[in-house]
Amino acid sequence: MLIDAMRIVARQTGFTLIEHAFGFTALRENDDRHLLFCLTTGEWSICNSRTAELIANGFGLASFLVAARRYFDLPCETAEAVRKEYAA
């Protein structure tokens, strides 16, 4: 499932996940730059954790992986492995 791929990426980049009925929220305990919101519908948002300003948002795995590489330092190899495993 798409939400599972998003969980893997969040965990691989050092986020702590807080699960809820609609998906999950993620934060880095020692890095207060970003908050990540992912819904089971495939929608995602990255916000500045200090100001709550929206930094990036989108729908689907491809755009999520691009944003994760840019904002969370997700290695290219990890992004490619997740993309291959969860490609629909």
C-alpha positions in Angstrom: 0.0 0.0 0.0 1.1 3.6 -0.6 0.8 4.6 3.0 3.2 1.7 3.9 5.8 3.1 1.4 5.5 6.5 3.0 6.0 5.0 6.5 9.2 3.3 5.3 10.5 6.5 3.9 9.7 8.5 7.1 11.3 5.9 9.3 14.4 5.6 7.1 14.9 9.4 7.3 14.8 9.5 11.1 11.1 10.5 11.8 9.0 9.2 14.7 5.6 8.3 13.5 2.3 9.1 15.3 -0.4 6.9 13.8 -4.0 8.0 13.6 -7.2 6.9 11.8 -6.4 8.9 8.7 -2.8 8.0 8.2 0.2 9.3 10.2 2.0 12.4 11.4 5.8 12.3 11.7 8.4 14.5 13.4 12.1 14.3 14.1 12.7 14.6 17.8 16.2 16.2 17.5 15.4 18.2 14.4 12.6 20.7 14.4 12.7 21.7 10.8 9.8 19.6 9.4 6.5 18.0 10.2 5.2 15.4 7.8 1.5 14.5 7.3 0.5 11.5 5.3 -3.1 10.4 4.6 -4.2 6.9 3.6 -5.6 8.5 0.4 -2.1 9.2 -0.8 -2.1 12.9 0.0 1.0 14.3 1.9 2.2 17.6 3.3 5.5 18.8 4.6 5.3 21.8 7.0 7.8 24.0 8.8 7.6 22.8 12.4 8.3 26.2 13.8 5.7 28.2 11.8 3.3 25.5 10.5 3.9 27.1 7.0 3.3 24.6 4.2 6.6 23.8 2.4 5.4 21.1 0.0 2.5 18.9 -0.6 1.2 16.4 -3.2 -0.4 13.1 -4.0 1.2 9.8 -4.7 4.4 8.1 -4.2 6.5 9.7 -7.1 6.0 13.2 -5.8 6.5 12.1 -2.2 9.8 10.5 -3.0 11.0 13.6 -4.8 10.1 15.8 -1.8 11.7 13.3 0.6 14.9 13.4 -1.3 14.9 17.2 -1.2 13.8 17.9 2.3 14.7 14.7 4.3 18.0 13.7 2.6 16.5 10.4 1.5 19.3 8.5 -0.3 18.6 7.9 -4.0 19.1 4.2 -3.6 16.4 4.0 -0.9 14.0 6.1 -2.9 14.5 3.8 -5.9 14.1 0.6 -3.8 10.8 1.9 -2.3 9.6 3.0 -5.8 10.2 -0.4 -7.3 8.6 -2.3 -4.4 5.5 -0.2 -4.3 5.0 0.8 -7.9 1.5 0.3 -9.0 
